[in-house]
């Protein structure tokens, strides 16, 4: 009930003033359509006044926020709801998502298992794909464990004339022969660093690519920038699922940042977003230094981000564990970058006064990221920087080792687990990808809590759907 009521933004979107936390003038009412909540922590999401004693709801809207005594006096006819110490907050906080990619899905063809459980229905949608404004056929969502991926010959038969790219949520994907021709990819071509052009047993290209650098190449150097109206539409999708506060942790270029800022200024943009600037953003230090210029009532820049590996479902998580499924058994699994790059990124976050968030699915990648955090903290101390409030966030954590949670506690690193994967592909990860003896490495939320940490959970939309309340209905 409470989460439904709080799908509206908690406070006024055009002001953070203290007046927003005092009762608003209302006409005298004698009905019981109002409910007054009190008796527990109430989180307002107002940076100037983050907590309140009481809140009054009417017909799904917040009509007053203030002290318990004042509101009980002003709304004497309201039904009373004692929280009994439980926390009340404005719906869900999705701490790891990609609203810009969700916006891109407004114009990309969704071929994912989430939409098509029936193989032939998916193939019918695939054959019916139409080109975007640049003349490319763009799709998203194929999963090698959930779907039967067509061969390159089948792909080319369906779409012989137009270039095509189907992404597996950013960590790999499939090109047709026309796309490889346009991109200059041949079986003799060397893939970008930490990426691969997958070949068959005869050394012929299959059309599958792996690694972020190869994906960026398929996107011709940059992820496509969605239209402002599509970003607004994505924000409404978040709101419909009860998410009022979320993130975009893959801002890589000025045009995507500017689009998100512009969208967030719209009255129809119905979610608050905290942005993460990826360390391959051109001159990210300047953007971070000037981040106040990009802030709106519904958007701010809060993180500097690094990718340290790929994904479990993409076969390129940096792990010592051996994949058992044929698709990924022989894939390279290095970290995505060098230790020096990670060290520099974390140290830059300390210097710039922002939190450092890193993507790490495998335990090798997590180890490199924690080394970078330790380096940054030590460097900050040596340079006389106060690091008492410096926080790092470890995101995804599909595969970990117990000792790494001890380091997180020591280094003020907060873990967040990608529970969408456990729900949608947990069966494959547990039964198909790794040996049963290796499973104690996977999704160790309880272990994190036992080490005094406070783990959070996320979906990583659009990797898995933005649907914290209704997964069972979509499965």
Secondary structure by P-SEA (a helix, b strand, c coil): cccccccccccccccccccccccccccccccccbbbbccccccccccccccccccccccccccccccaaaaaaaacccccccccccccccccccccccaaaaaaaaccccccccccccaaaaaaaaaacccccccccccccccccccccccaaaaaaacccbbbbbbcccccccccaaaaaaaccccccccccccccccccccccccccccaaaaaaaaccccccccaaaaaaaaaaaaaacccbbbbcccccaaaaaaaaaaaacccccbbbbbbbcccccaaaaaaaaccccccccbbbcbbbbbcccccccccccccccccccccccccccccccaaaaaaaaaaaaaacbbbbbbbccaaaaaaaaaaaaaaaaaaaaaccccccbbbbbcccccccaaaaaaaaaabbbbbbccccccccccccccccccccccccccaaaaaaaaccbbbbbccccccccccccccccc
